């Protein structure tokens, strides 16, 4: 795969990649940092991609790794600014689905976003997250159940 082809792929699937980052990090600024770091790393490691047809999966794995690095750094740095940003993000008006999705644990949220929003197949998600297909199916099912429960509670109120 050439750098031009990788660039075209990233542009074509920018929304998908951003949703993956958003599912992990929640903060827009962190998502942008992860995206740009993943792009740099993707271009520098393009020689490690063996087959073009797996380029989206390959880049998604790079992005997830970058997101996890940001999470690890965040655990080490507890700053006042983060609390302020979190409070501001909570005040923004998002759809009910988005708000409930962001309340899910990341282990359920990420597969749901990748499967329903980004159109990955269960096998691809399993490869990206380095899990078994049955574990992904279980997480999709449990995530849907938790979302349904949240909506039922809201409807009851």
PyMOL commands that set and color helices and strands:
alter all, ss='L'
color gray80, all
select helices_A, chain A and resi 3-12+14-25+28-44+46-48+52-76+80-91+96-103+106-117+122-129+133-156
alter helices_A, ss='H'
color red, helices_A
deselect
rebuild
show_as cartoon
